[in-house]
């Protein structure tokens, strides 16, 4: 294990010609939205993503309506508006992804769930930096996905065409699914259907896409992974050694892909958040770190991992609290590998932001973005916060 860690650290840092990394956080978080029912996706889905000009694109809901906003780092200007393209049904957990540029601007994909007799997975895209959007279309209907939401990955294919991949699960059956624009959004089963499969998550590098999900195998949760090398059109057989045991409470995985064979998984079980790694295309997996197995910082839930030159991790943290005790939670963050909580990786003033839930992160270029939701129970107000950290490599 020590040898593996050393090789990985060397590979990450030597490629950048640096020996250390640090984060310089914004002096204070930015309030992006506030209202009586502001909600975001988290964990297996990205709330925000930056484009090649470092503009931050963000999606959320308020009072069941779909919202989209942009934060321009050059001017500090934040603009947002209701997405009129939504159908008028109740909208849940939108997620957003960027993928290169077209002649008119940044390519964006946006996916969400609409509540109906059966929930609907909806997709739209923009090729002009969010100035206009395609007519939304329903990829699939399923039961019970409004609670969990969908996961989304976007990329430019070998012909520089914008493509998207989305995943979801169906409570009515035992399957998790994926679909891609490269195959006319035809849905594919990711698992064999023997056990209930939930919480699928996606990430990728170019046309290499990895999916992960958890299965409840008679009371024991296990993580599974699957790879596609053609943008989600076809999927390989699951590695025979996969199906890593997480215990009775293990679930809610997120995935961050480094290369065809190397990826990180974030997950939680029994009040601890972990980051694990596979460097052999899912043949073996090592859950190498916990937020608090030997750390006095306490418990951790719902970790999200993201990778872009560096590993970024964010999760709900607290000291001696349960998974539902939201008022005690804080935004915990970490950067780099091996990971740990605390400065310089973590926000040194994290304890000021009590009641932080649905903590999530994204990383693009030299910026780590962290989002969280705060609920003022006395006023009945939810507030969406964002904080950015500038990464310095030496």
C-alpha positions in Angstrom: 0.0 0.0 0.0 2.7 2.5 0.9 4.4 1.7 -2.4 1.2 2.2 -4.3 0.6 5.6 -2.6 4.2 6.7 -3.3 3.9 5.8 -7.0 0.6 7.6 -7.4 1.8 10.8 -5.6 4.9 10.8 -7.8 2.9 10.3 -10.9 0.6 13.2 -10.0 3.2 15.6 -8.8 6.1 14.8 -11.2 3.8 15.5 -14.1 3.3 19.0 -12.8 6.9 19.6 -12.0 6.0 20.3 -8.4 6.6 18.8 -4.9 3.6 20.2 -3.0 0.1 21.6 -3.5 -1.9 24.1 -1.5 -5.3 25.9 -1.6 -6.0 29.6 -1.3 -9.7 29.9 -0.5 -11.8 32.9 -1.2 -12.1 35.0 1.9 -15.7 34.0 2.4 -18.4 31.9 0.6 -20.7 33.4 -2.0 -24.5 33.1 -1.7 -25.8 31.8 -5.0 -29.5 31.3 -4.1 -31.9 31.6 -1.2 -35.5 30.7 -0.9 -38.1 28.6 0.9 -37.2 25.4 -0.9 -33.8 25.6 -2.6 -32.4 22.2 -3.4 -29.4 20.7 -5.1 -28.1 17.4 -6.3 -25.0 16.1 -4.5 -22.7 13.1 -4.0 -23.0 11.3 -7.4 -23.9 14.4 -9.4 -22.2 17.8 -10.1 -24.0 20.9 -9.0 -21.5 23.1 -10.9 -18.8 22.9 -13.6 -16.4 25.4 -15.1 -15.8 25.9 -18.8 -12.5 26.7 -20.6 -12.8 30.4 -19.7 -13.2 29.4 -16.0 -16.8 30.6 -16.0 -18.8 28.6 -13.4 -22.1 27.1 -14.5 -24.5 26.0 -11.7 -27.9 24.2 -11.6 -30.4 23.9 -8.7 -34.2 24.0 -7.9 -36.3 26.3 -5.9 -40.0 25.6 -5.2 -39.7 22.7 -7.7 -38.6 25.0 -10.5 -35.3 24.5 -12.4 -32.7 27.3 -12.1 -29.4 27.9 -13.9 -26.7 30.5 -13.2 -23.3 31.6 -14.2 -20.4 33.1 -12.2 -17.8 35.1 -14.2 -14.5 35.1 -12.3 -13.2 38.0 -14.3 -15.9 40.4 -13.2 -17.4 38.6 -10.2 -20.8 38.9 -11.8 -23.4 36.3 -10.9 -26.5 35.9 -13.1 -29.3 33.4 -12.7 -32.8 32.7 -14.0 -35.5 30.1 -14.1 -35.2 27.6 -16.9 -38.4 28.1 -18.8 -37.8 24.9 -20.7 -38.9 22.7 -17.8 -42.4 21.1 -18.2 -44.1 22.6 -15.2 -43.9 19.3 -13.3 -41.9 19.1 -10.0 -38.2 19.1 -10.8 -35.6 17.3 -8.7 -31.8 17.3 -8.5 -30.5 18.8 -11.7 -26.9 18.1 -12.6 -24.6 19.9 -15.1 -21.5 19.1 -17.2 -19.3 21.0 -19.6 -17.5 19.5 -22.6 -15.3 21.7 -24.8 -16.6 24.5 -27.1 -18.4 25.0 -30.3 -18.4 28.0 -32.7 -20.9 29.8 -30.4 -19.4 29.1 -27.0 -19.2 26.4 -24.3 -20.9 23.1 -24.7 -23.2 22.2 -21.7 -25.4 19.3 -20.8 -28.1 19.5 -18.1 -30.1 16.6 -16.7 -32.8 16.3 -14.1 -35.7 14.3 -12.8 -39.4 15.3 -13.2 -42.0 13.8 -10.9 -44.9 12.1 -12.7 -46.9 8.9 -12.4 -43.4 7.5 -13.0 -40.4 9.8 -12.7 -38.9 11.1 -16.0 -35.2 11.5 -16.7 -34.9 14.7 -18.8 -31.9 16.0 -20.8 -31.1 19.3 -22.5 -27.9 20.8 -24.0 -26.5 24.1 -25.0 -23.7 24.9 -27.5 -23.6 28.7 -26.7 -22.5 28.9 -23.1 -26.1 28.5 -21.7 -27.5 31.3 -23.9 -30.1 29.0 -25.4 -31.0 25.4 -24.7 -32.4 22.5 -26.8 -35.9 21.3 -26.3 -35.7 18.9 -23.4 -36.4 15.2 -24.1 -37.2 12.3 -21.9 -34.5 9.6 -21.8 -36.4 7.2 -19.6 -39.2 6.7 -17.1 -38.6 4.9 -13.8 -39.9 4.7 -10.2 -38.2 6.2 -7.2 -35.4 8.2 -8.8 -36.6 11.6 -7.6 -35.0 10.9 -4.2 -31.6 10.0 -5.7 -31.5 11.8 -9.0 -29.3 11.1 -11.9 -25.6 11.2 -12.7 -24.2 12.9 -15.9 -21.0 12.9 -17.9 -20.3 14.9 -21.1 -17.4 14.7 -23.6 -16.4 15.6 -27.1 -16.0 12.5 -29.3 -13.3 11.9 -31.9 -15.2 14.0 -34.4 -15.4 16.9 -31.8 -19.2 16.3 -31.5 -20.8 16.9 -28.1 -22.0 13.7 -26.4 -23.6 13.0 -23.1 -24.1 9.9 -20.8 -26.6 9.7 -18.0 -27.3 7.0 -15.4 -30.2 6.3 -13.0 -31.9 3.5 -11.2 -35.5 2.1 -11.1 -37.0 1.3 -7.7 -39.6 -0.9 -9.5 -37.0 -3.3 -10.6 -33.5 -4.3 -9.5 -31.6 -2.4 -12.3 -29.4 0.6 -12.7 -29.2 2.0 -16.2 -27.2 4.2 -18.5 -27.9 5.8 -21.8 -25.8 7.9 -24.2 -26.5 10.4 -27.0 -23.9 8.4 -29.1 -26.4 5.6 -29.2 -29.6 7.6 -29.6 -30.2 7.4 -25.8 -31.1 3.7 -25.8 -31.0 2.6 -22.2 -28.7 -0.3 -21.1 -28.8 -2.3 -17.9 -25.6 -2.0 -15.9 -26.2 -4.9 -13.5 -27.5 -8.4 -13.7 -30.7 -7.7 -11.7 -30.2 -10.3 -9.0 -30.1 -7.7 -6.2 -31.5 -4.2 -6.1 -29.0 -1.7 -7.6 -29.1 1.9 -6.6 -27.2 5.2 -6.7 -25.4 4.9 -10.0 -22.6 7.4 -10.6 -20.6 8.3 -13.7 -17.3 9.9 -14.7 -14.8 9.6 -17.5 -11.9 10.7 -19.6 -12.9 11.2 -23.2 -14.7 8.2 -24.5 -13.7 6.1 -21.5 -16.6 6.1 -19.1 -16.8 4.4 -15.7 -20.0 3.7 -13.8 -20.4 2.6 -10.2 -23.4 1.7 -8.1 -24.3 -0.2 -4.9 -26.3 -3.4 -4.5 -28.0 -4.6 -1.3 -27.1 -8.3 -1.2 -29.3 -9.6 1.6 -28.4 -6.9 4.0 -24.7 -6.4 2.9 -24.0 -3.4 0.6 -21.4 -3.9 -2.1 -19.9 -1.4 -4.6 -19.8 -2.4 -8.3 -18.0 -0.9 -11.3 -18.3 -1.1 -15.0 -16.3 0.4 -17.9 -17.2 1.6 -21.4 -14.4 2.5 -23.9 -16.8 3.9 -26.5 -18.6 6.7 -24.7 -21.3 4.4 -23.1 -22.4 2.7 -26.3 -21.2 -0.7 -25.1 -20.1 -1.8 -21.6 -17.5 -4.4 -20.7 -18.2 -7.3 -18.4 -17.8 -6.4 -14.7 -14.3 -7.3 -13.3 -14.7 -10.7 -11.8 -13.1 -9.5 -8.5 -15.4 -6.5 -8.2 -18.3 -6.3 -5.7 -16.4 -4.7 -2.7 -18.2 -5.1 0.6 -19.2 -1.9 2.4 -21.1 -3.3 5.4 -24.8 -2.8 6.2 -24.8 1.0 5.7 -22.4 1.4 2.9 -23.7 3.3 -0.1 -23.8 6.6 -2.0 -20.6 6.3 -4.0 -19.1 8.9 -6.3 -16.4 8.2 -8.8 -13.5 10.3 -10.2 -11.7 8.9 -13.3 -8.0 9.5 -13.9 -7.3 7.3 -16.8 -8.6 4.2 -18.6 -7.5 1.9 -15.7 -7.2 4.3 -12.7 -10.1 5.8 -10.7 -11.1 6.9 -7.2 -14.3 6.0 -5.3 -15.7 8.0 -2.5 -18.3 6.3 -0.2 -19.5 6.2 3.4 -20.4 3.4 5.8 -21.0 3.3 9.5 -20.5 7.1 10.0 -17.2 7.2 8.1 -16.4 8.7 4.7 -13.7 6.8 2.7 -11.8 7.3 -0.5 -10.6 4.2 -2.3 -8.7 3.5 -5.4 -8.3 1.0 -8.2 -5.3 1.2 -10.5 -6.0 -2.0 -12.5 -9.3 -1.3 -14.2 -11.4 -2.4 -11.2 -9.6 -5.7 -10.7 -8.7 -4.8 -7.2 -9.8 -2.0 -4.9 -8.3 -0.5 -1.8 -10.3 1.7 0.6 -7.2 3.4 2.0 -8.4 6.3 4.0 -11.2 7.3 6.4 -12.2 10.8 7.5 -12.1 9.8 11.1 -11.1 6.2 11.9 -8.1 7.8 13.7 -9.1 11.4 13.3 -10.7 13.5 16.1 -12.7 15.4 13.5 -15.6 13.0 13.9 -18.0 11.5 11.5 -18.4 11.9 7.7 -21.2 11.3 5.2 -21.8 11.5 1.5 -18.3 12.1 0.1 -17.9 13.4 -3.4 -14.7 12.9 -5.3 -13.6 14.8 -8.4 -10.4 14.7 -10.4 -8.7 17.2 -12.7 -4.9 17.0 -12.3 -5.6 16.7 -8.5 -8.0 14.7 -6.4 -10.7 16.9 -4.7 -13.0 15.5 -1.9 -15.9 17.1 0.0 -18.3 15.7 2.5 -20.7 16.4 5.4 -18.6 16.3 8.6 -19.5 16.5 12.2 -18.3 15.4 15.6 -20.3 12.6 17.2 -23.5 13.1 15.2 -25.7 10.9 13.2 -26.4 11.0 9.5 -29.7 12.9 10.0 -28.4 15.5 12.5 -28.0 18.2 9.9 -27.7 21.1 12.3 -24.3 19.7 13.5 -22.7 19.3 10.1 -19.9 21.4 8.5 -18.4 21.4 5.0 -15.3 19.2 5.1 -12.9 19.4 2.2 -9.5 17.9 1.1 -7.2 18.2 -1.8 -4.5 15.8 -3.1 -3.5 12.2 -2.5 -3.1 10.8 0.0 -6.1 12.8 1.3 -6.8 14.1 4.8 -9.0 16.7 6.5 -7.5 20.0 7.5 -5.5 22.9 6.3 -4.1 23.7 3.9 -6.4 21.4 2.0 -9.5 22.1 4.1 -11.2 25.4 4.9 -9.6 26.6 8.1 -12.9 28.3 9.1 -15.1 25.3 8.3 -16.6 25.4 11.8 -18.2 28.8 11.1 -20.6 27.2 8.6 -22.8 25.0 10.7 -25.8 23.2 9.3 -23.9 22.5 6.0 -25.6 19.6 4.1 -25.4 18.2 0.6 -21.7 19.2 0.5 -20.3 18.6 -3.0 -17.3 19.6 -5.0 -15.9 20.0 -8.5 -12.4 20.7 -9.8 -11.4 22.2 -13.0 -7.9 23.5 -14.0 -6.5 25.4 -11.0 -9.8 25.8 -9.1 -11.6 23.7 -6.6 -15.3 24.6 -6.1 -17.3 23.6 -3.1 -21.1 23.9 -2.7 -23.4 23.3 0.2 -26.9 23.9 1.4 -27.8 25.6 4.7 -31.2 25.4 6.2 -32.4 28.2 8.6 -35.1 26.2 10.4 -36.4 29.3 12.3 -37.0 31.3 9.1 -37.8 28.4 6.9 -35.1 29.4 4.4 -32.6 27.4 2.4 -29.4 29.0 1.1 -27.0 27.7 -1.5 -23.4 28.6 -0.8 -20.3 28.4 -3.0 -16.6 28.8 -2.2 -13.7 28.5 -4.6 -10.1 27.7 -3.8 -7.2 28.5 -6.1 -4.7 25.6 -6.3 -1.0 26.4 -6.2 1.6 23.7 -7.1 5.2 24.2 -6.3 
